[in-house]
Amino acid sequence: MNKFGFIEEELYRRQRQSHLRQLQTVMPLEGVDVRIEGRKVVNFCSNDYLGLAKHPLLIKRAVEFAERYGAGATASRLICGTYDCFQAVEEKLATLKGTETALILNSGFQANVSILPALADRKTLILSDQLNHSSIIQGVLLSRCHVLQFRHNDLAHLEKLLKKNMDKGPCFNSTRARRMIVTESVFSMDGDQSDIGRLVELARAFDALLVVDEAHATGVLGPGGMGLCCGKGVDLTIGTFGKACGSFGAYAACSRKLRDYLVNCCAGFIYSTAMPPSVIGSIDAALDLIPGMGEERKELHAKADFLRLGLQNSGWRTGASNTQIVPVMVGGEMEALALSNHLKNKGVLASAIRPPTVPEGQSRIRLALSAAHTRGQLENLIQLFKEGHFHGDH
């Protein structure tokens, strides 16, 4: 009997279906360039939307915090106390988000897979957008409660489901079931936005807890670039520092009561060693910079508009994207891989996104723009798509 048989079978299945993933070694260079196998290529995959990952202030403050507090936080924040730098950054973040308070967690994935189960019990009804990120889907599954998916960004369908489940009682009422709406403000694979105002209205009308993931909006959209949920009355906003903020980690922005609940009930926070102080330093610097980067955000969105129009004029579909994330819809897995390889051979890193990350038949090239991309790089990218021989079902 081969105890590793199931591993071999799964890897073979994925290879046969063009779903097999493999790590690719890259060396970051200046700006948006990276080196792959000795060749310099332009990176169109990174979520470093504002180019802050290499900003000197983030690097400087990371070093300062490491020198002041040490290389590691040594334990969870509930075991041996929370460093004052964590508290200061949480207060700064809450002010920028317009919430009573905030809580730093170790990663966006960890936040979603541990916060959602903490908010739900077996009687809870979760209404989840059909295209929510895998971390949300995993968190919902771990909640082990009743789940209904509403069609992507179809709030009429969401309202219909809420009306159909009127018998589900108010959130946090110990004698009746809770209801929770979970969605994203900017969807990571499609680059479109949800209607936060309408979601807040529905949550209030049906006494549901509204949880919104702002991972891809934080830094690039909303007041001061701090997301689409600012000042909108969302119950809980979850976001990350590893994308436009150029660092690492995640946050929950909410009321003091909800923060106290998470500190006591969120296993991902309670049982995890806190992030290294150097990371907190880089987050602190990013939060100082982002509110003043209005011109960079304006430039980023103008570049996204230029790229979308150029691709569409070349015959490619870009879905409902209206943000810095521009999906180029291909269709089949093999076609998407072939197009990605074609682009890499021409000096562009643009990964193929395949099932199960996206639905069957919707494989794509996901382009993620940075304020650091030049107009010339965008024009070259559009030209490469025009020349591509792998046009899928566009």
Secondary structure, DSSP 8 states (H G I E B T S, - for coil): --TTHHHHHHHHHHHHTT--------EE-STTEEEETTEEEEE-----TTSGGG-HHHHHHHHHHHHHH-S---S-TTTS---HHHHHHHHHHHHHHTSSEEEEES-HHHHHHHHHHHH--TT-EEEEETT--HHHHHHHHHHTSEEEEE-TT-HHHHHHHHHHTTTS--TT-TTS--EEEEEESB-TTT--B--HHHHHHHHHHTT-EEEEE-TTTTTTSSGGGS-TTTTTT-SEEEEESSSTTSS--EEEEE-HHHHHHHHHH-HHHHTS----HHHHHHHHHHHHHGGG-HHHHHHHHHHHHHHHHHHHHTT---TT--SSEEEEEEESHHHHHHHHHHHHHTTEE--EE-TTSS-TT-EEEEEE--TT--HHHHHHHHHHHHH-S--TT-
